[in-house]
Amino acid sequence: ADLNNIKFSAYRTAMKLRRVQKALRLDMVTLATALEIFNEHDLQPSDRAMDVVEVIHCLTALYERLEEERGILVNVPLCVDMSLNWLLNVFDSGRSGKMRALSFKTGIACLCGTEVKEKFQYLFSQVANAGGLCDQRHLGVLLHEAIQVPRQLGEVAAFGGSNVEPSIRSCFRFSNGKPAIEASQFLEWANLEPQSMVWLAVLHRVTMAEQVKHQTKCSVCRQCPIKGFRYRSLKQFNVDICQTCFLTGRASKGNKLHYPIMEYYTPTTSSENMRDFATTLKNKFRSKQYFSKHPQRGYLPVQSVLEADFSETPASSPMLPHADTHSRIEHFASRLAEMESQNCSFFSDSLSPDDSLDEDQYLLRHSSPITDREPGGSQQVPGSLNMDDKGELERILSHLEDENRILQGELRRLKWQHDEAVESPTLATGSPESVQDPHNDELLAEARILRQHKSRLETRMQILEDHNKQLESQLHRLRELLLQPPAESDGNGSAASSLASSPHQSEGSQAKEKEHNTPDTEAADEVEAKTQEVSMCLEDIMEKLRSAFPNSRGTRVKSPSLAS
């Protein structure tokens, strides 16, 4: 269960196979020993069927020979029972009780403790004819048997699925147009770690890295020394990561893992350190666009979008990141992988434990004493690419880059139009829900301030309107008082006195009480004087109202027309 936390499918598969290999004790069996047992039991015709009894006899002889050669104690019945169960799960899941000899030999060869190159040589010899050549049909049979190993672990989708046709076509690009392929050409293809067989090469590296110690500290968990794989950043100086932190996607808090990454499964030398220092220094001056425009892989992708039977491949299988429908791009797919100076993969800018990572997106280049000191056939492929092919490929790439720039410009224009369309209804309605673009934070803040200011103005307007209503009520009562005839002042004296809350009303009521005891002429003059005084007060009030409400409710408050 803990191995399922590994983010990379090839390493996850290899780690699982390593546990199976050690549990079955097959890591102690050499290929030479296995070949002796195969010959003793007459398993040379690879297409012959084997029943369970024959398989048990072969396995028993194999483990007994292991005891003799190594001088160790092996629980033969237990190992035979577990190995038989594993072989049946892989090659006879229907439990028919039979399997082909090729299936049996493929399973033992994949898990035995031998160099991966020798394994590929032996597997090829089992499907080649007497002349050492293999056609597409027999190669397909071999690849189909090999892919059953990761299938039993539930990892087949990451390696191209059950459809082996893309792998066959990828391998036969090395045959120079011939209907059959030679062993050297097959090994040249296998040395590139094709997508369908990369798990076998990773299993070899996992085995070699188990006992290795690197005298450096992990930048994430601070483990020192680093045991197993060591991952060195080629974008940041002095950043090393242990295999547990890297394969499970752990990163130090607040930091990001920058790529590309170099994997070491052997102790580093001074020349390798100097080489990595120069590469890191060079990558410091390269932009993210460079790495996105120059993606590289540590394995050879074999998926093809032109495959007619592509529907057999599971939908979750990895696709090429820059797959193109042009047939010429498909023609150069395998040779492009070797035109790069080194086989590596440039990762994304950051890696978090929640990210879903897999081999289709991330694979790193690895350093080994063999590949570093003996750059063999892997450098022969660029030489086989003639000048005409290179020129045509460069023209195609230039055309695709121009199309990419045009599409990026169109994408930016459409994004700008979308942002404008999102911002417009927001500014019109003041609704914060209509804006989801993080680039509009300033507009959101400004709109929020405007809404707060609007709310304050509305509150102030409401207060002024209430004050206006109170003034109107007072003016209405003053108008009624002033319009009363002097003769009715006696009868309404008590009513007029009820308006004593207003200073103008109290003065008017006192004037009316005086009119009762004075001659008519004096009363008329005094009323007229008071009327003029009240009119001046009203005009003053109206002036204040107009200044308070210059454009609002201009018709609600009018100067009362006083009767003379």
Helices and strands as residue ranges (DSSP letters): G 2-5, H 9-23, G 26-28, H 31-40, E 49-51, H 52-70, H 76-91, E 98-100, H 101-111, H 116-125, E 133-135, H 136-152, G 156-159, H 165-171, G 172-175, E 180-182, H 183-191, H 198-209, E 213-214, E 226-227, E 230-233, E 240-242, H 243-248, E 261-264, H 270-284, H 288-293, G 310-312, H 327-331, H 333-339, E 365-367, H 369-373, G 377-379, H 381-384, H 387-429, G 432-434, G 438-440, H 441-482, G 486-489, H 493-497, H 503-515, H 520-548
